[in-house]
């Protein structure tokens, strides 16, 4: 299992609020980071992305900023087709 420190911003307009708009919680994103199915780079933003399943079985994509070797900041996440 890879080790990451995931930065969560609970402030209005932060990433916790943003992922909630897609019916996701921090635990969903953490599950994908710790058990990724695939990785890639976003064509629109150039940021890294990771794909995986939430605890309830949804297949999602997480777009994130790599802060350093072990720290990530999730920017957005949403359901995608497998």
ZADO-1210 file (C-alpha; in nm, 4 decimals, padded with zeros to 6 digits):
<atoms>
<atom x="00.0000" y="00.0000" z="00.0000" code="UNK" pos="1"/>
<atom x="00.1489" y="00.3357" z="-00.0975" code="UNK" pos="2"/>
<atom x="00.1898" y="00.5997" z="00.1709" code="UNK" pos="3"/>
<atom x="00.0450" y="00.9449" z="00.1122" code="UNK" pos="4"/>
<atom x="-00.0339" y="01.2448" z="00.3209" code="UNK" pos="5"/>
<atom x="-00.3561" y="01.3824" z="00.1799" code="UNK" pos="6"/>
<atom x="-00.4298" y="01.7500" z="00.2377" code="UNK" pos="7"/>
<atom x="-00.7941" y="01.8260" z="00.3114" code="UNK" pos="8"/>
<atom x="-00.9322" y="02.1807" z="00.3137" code="UNK" pos="9"/>
<atom x="-01.2573" y="02.2023" z="00.5140" code="UNK" pos="10"/>
<atom x="-01.3011" y="02.5743" z="00.4475" code="UNK" pos="11"/>
<atom x="-01.5827" y="02.6972" z="00.2209" code="UNK" pos="12"/>
<atom x="-01.4694" y="02.6456" z="-00.1377" code="UNK" pos="13"/>
<atom x="-01.2083" y="02.3892" z="-00.0301" code="UNK" pos="14"/>
<atom x="-01.1591" y="02.0445" z="-00.1736" code="UNK" pos="15"/>
<atom x="-01.3866" y="01.8735" z="00.0825" code="UNK" pos="16"/>
<atom x="-01.6782" y="02.0910" z="-00.0264" code="UNK" pos="17"/>
<atom x="-01.5902" y="02.0405" z="-00.3929" code="UNK" pos="18"/>
<atom x="-01.5848" y="01.6607" z="-00.3824" code="UNK" pos="19"/>
<atom x="-01.9107" y="01.6660" z="-00.1838" code="UNK" pos="20"/>
<atom x="-02.0710" y="01.8276" z="-00.4891" code="UNK" pos="21"/>
<atom x="-02.0001" y="01.4939" z="-00.6624" code="UNK" pos="22"/>
<atom x="-02.1476" y="01.2936" z="-00.3708" code="UNK" pos="23"/>
<atom x="-01.8015" y="01.1901" z="-00.2503" code="UNK" pos="24"/>
<atom x="-01.6324" y="01.2074" z="00.0892" code="UNK" pos="25"/>
<atom x="-01.2635" y="01.2194" z="00.1852" code="UNK" pos="26"/>
<atom x="-01.2777" y="00.8488" z="00.2751" code="UNK" pos="27"/>
<atom x="-01.3767" y="00.7673" z="-00.0839" code="UNK" pos="28"/>
<atom x="-01.0773" y="00.9537" z="-00.2239" code="UNK" pos="29"/>
<atom x="-00.8405" y="00.8021" z="00.0343" code="UNK" pos="30"/>
<atom x="-00.9510" y="00.4519" z="-00.0657" code="UNK" pos="31"/>
<atom x="-00.8634" y="00.5260" z="-00.4291" code="UNK" pos="32"/>
<atom x="-00.5211" y="00.6680" z="-00.3388" code="UNK" pos="33"/>
<atom x="-00.4371" y="00.3665" z="-00.1229" code="UNK" pos="34"/>
<atom x="-00.5736" y="00.1080" z="-00.3699" code="UNK" pos="35"/>
<atom x="-00.5377" y="00.2581" z="-00.7189" code="UNK" pos="36"/>
<atom x="-00.6492" y="00.0672" z="-01.0255" code="UNK" pos="37"/>
<atom x="-00.4773" y="00.2985" z="-01.2755" code="UNK" pos="38"/>
<atom x="-00.2886" y="00.6280" z="-01.3033" code="UNK" pos="39"/>
<atom x="-00.2632" y="00.8834" z="-01.5812" code="UNK" pos="40"/>
<atom x="-00.2396" y="01.2558" z="-01.6539" code="UNK" pos="41"/>
<atom x="-00.5403" y="01.4797" z="-01.7149" code="UNK" pos="42"/>
<atom x="-00.5598" y="01.5950" z="-02.0759" code="UNK" pos="43"/>
<atom x="-00.7332" y="01.9189" z="-01.9767" code="UNK" pos="44"/>
<atom x="-00.5254" y="02.0307" z="-01.6763" code="UNK" pos="45"/>
<atom x="-00.2024" y="01.8321" z="-01.7087" code="UNK" pos="46"/>
<atom x="-00.2398" y="01.7241" z="-01.3450" code="UNK" pos="47"/>
<atom x="-00.1923" y="01.3633" z="-01.2357" code="UNK" pos="48"/>
<atom x="-00.5024" y="01.1483" z="-01.1955" code="UNK" pos="49"/>
<atom x="-00.5721" y="00.8200" z="-01.0241" code="UNK" pos="50"/>
<atom x="-00.8607" y="00.5783" z="-01.0809" code="UNK" pos="51"/>
<atom x="-01.0147" y="00.3326" z="-00.8399" code="UNK" pos="52"/>
<atom x="-01.3143" y="00.2088" z="-00.6472" code="UNK" pos="53"/>
<atom x="-01.4774" y="00.3736" z="-00.3476" code="UNK" pos="54"/>
<atom x="-01.5741" y="00.1547" z="-00.0498" code="UNK" pos="55"/>
<atom x="-01.9303" y="00.1371" z="-00.1896" code="UNK" pos="56"/>
<atom x="-01.8086" y="00.0222" z="-00.5335" code="UNK" pos="57"/>
<atom x="-01.8219" y="00.3425" z="-00.7395" code="UNK" pos="58"/>
<atom x="-01.5436" y="00.3762" z="-00.9976" code="UNK" pos="59"/>
<atom x="-01.4021" y="00.7289" z="-00.9749" code="UNK" pos="60"/>
<atom x="-01.1238" y="00.9453" z="-01.1053" code="UNK" pos="61"/>
<atom x="-00.9326" y="01.1773" z="-00.8703" code="UNK" pos="62"/>
<atom x="-00.7423" y="01.4759" z="-01.0090" code="UNK" pos="63"/>
<atom x="-00.4718" y="01.5935" z="-00.7692" code="UNK" pos="64"/>
<atom x="-00.1665" y="01.8103" z="-00.7240" code="UNK" pos="65"/>
<atom x="00.1536" y="01.6336" z="-00.6200" code="UNK" pos="66"/>
<atom x="00.2938" y="01.8595" z="-00.3460" code="UNK" pos="67"/>
<atom x="00.6032" y="01.6474" z="-00.2773" code="UNK" pos="68"/>
<atom x="00.7021" y="01.2792" z="-00.2831" code="UNK" pos="69"/>
<atom x="00.4398" y="01.1780" z="-00.0242" code="UNK" pos="70"/>
<atom x="00.1909" y="01.4663" z="-00.0134" code="UNK" pos="71"/>
<atom x="-00.1064" y="01.5147" z="-00.2437" code="UNK" pos="72"/>
<atom x="-00.3880" y="01.7691" z="-00.2655" code="UNK" pos="73"/>
<atom x="-00.7052" y="01.6317" z="-00.4275" code="UNK" pos="74"/>
<atom x="-00.8465" y="01.8947" z="-00.6644" code="UNK" pos="75"/>
<atom x="-01.1608" y="01.7157" z="-00.7821" code="UNK" pos="76"/>
<atom x="-01.3083" y="01.3685" z="-00.8129" code="UNK" pos="77"/>
<atom x="-01.6043" y="01.2207" z="-00.9939" code="UNK" pos="78"/>
<atom x="-01.7578" y="00.9027" z="-01.1301" code="UNK" pos="79"/>
<atom x="-01.6251" y="00.7656" z="-01.4592" code="UNK" pos="80"/>
<atom x="-01.6943" y="00.4626" z="-01.6768" code="UNK" pos="81"/>
<atom x="-01.4617" y="00.1658" z="-01.6292" code="UNK" pos="82"/>
</atoms>
